[in-house]
Amino acid sequence: MEKETKCIVSGYTPKNGEPRMIPIIQSTTYKYDSSEAMGRLFDLEDSGYFYTRLQNPTNDMVAAKIAALEGGTAGMLTSSGQAANFFAVFNIANAGDHVVSSTSIYGGTFNLFNVTMRKMGIEFTFVDPDCTEEELAAAFQPNTKCVFGETIANPALTVLDIEKFAKAAHSHGVPLIVDNTFATPINCTPFDWGADIVTHSTTKYMDGHDAAVGGAIVDSGKFDWMAHKDKFPGLCTPDDSYHGITYAEKFGQGGAFITKATAQLMRDFGSIQSPQNAYYLNLGLESLPVRMERHCENAQKVAEWLQANDKVTWVNFPGLPGNKYYDLAQKYMPNGTCGVISFGVKGGRAAAEKFMAGLKLASIETHVADAHTCVLHPASSTHRQLTDEELEAAGVGADLIRFSVGIENVKDIIADLDQALALI
Ligand SMILES: *Cc1c(COP(=O)(O)O)cnc(C)c1O
């Protein structure tokens, strides 16, 4: 099936007389006829549900749809994108281990890695996404467990050379994890280019309507854990907290990663998405291809308009010919990138603040990537905890305005920009 069809039908097939829409299973627990039947679930001998802190049928249907869209073998929903990235990395990297990550990533993920996960004893080496293969290879250590990057980085809009990162990861015997939030599987499927695990903040385009915070993890099923047994004891040796199960043996290459993340991490951290939110997410997924097309079309027009405006010093949009990442974007996402643009206003910080105050249609939000046009000045809001040096390294200068183009009529979006820029 094509992606547009998967968005409608994947994950749930009602039988005769059953609800057309994915049912919301709003239940914490599940009833069994015998202790023996429930015990088999706890032993992971049978698949089924026993407690919604770990798994819920509504969530699993929606996760299966996202897995189908990404072309993966298994998927899970998490309570947020932060939880998805934490689980994806922590599932294979523990205290004493090391991770190679692109510097150009979401600020929240950077803090998660650089502050919180360091406190947990995991080391990170951050590399410029545009580094040479030699520089990338030099970042690896014997205890490196994975490589991390974002398809299109939020908010720097750098496009990851997925093949370059996948090649480096695989030659060091570790998987590549790609956060595919901005491109969505509609515009890019990282597994086609060698990525092994994909994560999402479903809070952005997937939900698409400012309705529900959520995250997702999908496994490609392509990484051979058992071929690198020594590096991944958590997957390849018995789990004492689960009756001695060896995930990679019992659930195979296609199921081990997600089963371990569910059975261990979801059990212990409980970062489950509520079934109600999963239902909203599914509504968003149904219209995702139509919305992405409009987001990209509108953003292209806005980017071109901004580029021609003399109050604007620079425009960063990977869909603009001449952009540093135009060629990579054409390679990895030829049908469009995303609806997010960044640009600088003539007159720096003060002018940027005037412009922000003048906007009427575009609303000031930390949020990005949904139906409503919204705008942010990261240096004075979301990224204020970063030092100037870290801001530069993350590709977010103090003058940067992030503009998330919605699906309103583009004439109204441009008219709003025009009147706000005129105030400068
Ligand atoms: C927003 C975002 C996250 C974090 O997701 P939440 O749902 O806000 O927890 C992670 N990665 C990217 C690329 C994001 O844009």
The ligand as a MOL file (V3000), in Angstrom:
LIG
                    3D

  0  0  0     0  0            999 V3000
M  V30 BEGIN CTAB
M  V30 COUNTS 15 15 0 0 0
M  V30 BEGIN ATOM
M  V30 1 C 9.4960 18.6050 20.0550 0
M  V30 2 C 10.5740 17.6950 19.6840 0
M  V30 3 C 11.0170 16.6970 20.5580 0
M  V30 4 C 10.4370 16.5330 21.9490 0
M  V30 5 O 9.1270 16.1030 21.8400 0
M  V30 6 P 7.9870 16.3830 22.9650 0
M  V30 7 O 6.8160 15.6840 22.3760 0
M  V30 8 O 7.8500 17.8490 23.0910 0
M  V30 9 O 8.4910 15.7370 24.2200 0
M  V30 10 C 12.0090 15.8470 20.1330 0
M  V30 11 N 12.5640 15.9720 18.9130 0
M  V30 12 C 12.1710 16.9310 18.0400 0
M  V30 13 C 12.8190 17.0170 16.7100 0
M  V30 14 C 11.1720 17.8190 18.4000 0
M  V30 15 O 10.7870 18.7700 17.5280 0
M  V30 END ATOM
M  V30 BEGIN BOND
M  V30 1 1 1 2
M  V30 2 1 2 3
M  V30 3 2 2 14
M  V30 4 1 3 4
M  V30 5 2 3 10
M  V30 6 1 4 5
M  V30 7 1 5 6
M  V30 8 2 6 7
M  V30 9 1 6 8
M  V30 10 1 6 9
M  V30 11 1 10 11
M  V30 12 2 11 12
M  V30 13 1 12 13
M  V30 14 1 12 14
M  V30 15 1 14 15
M  V30 END BOND
M  V30 END CTAB
M  END
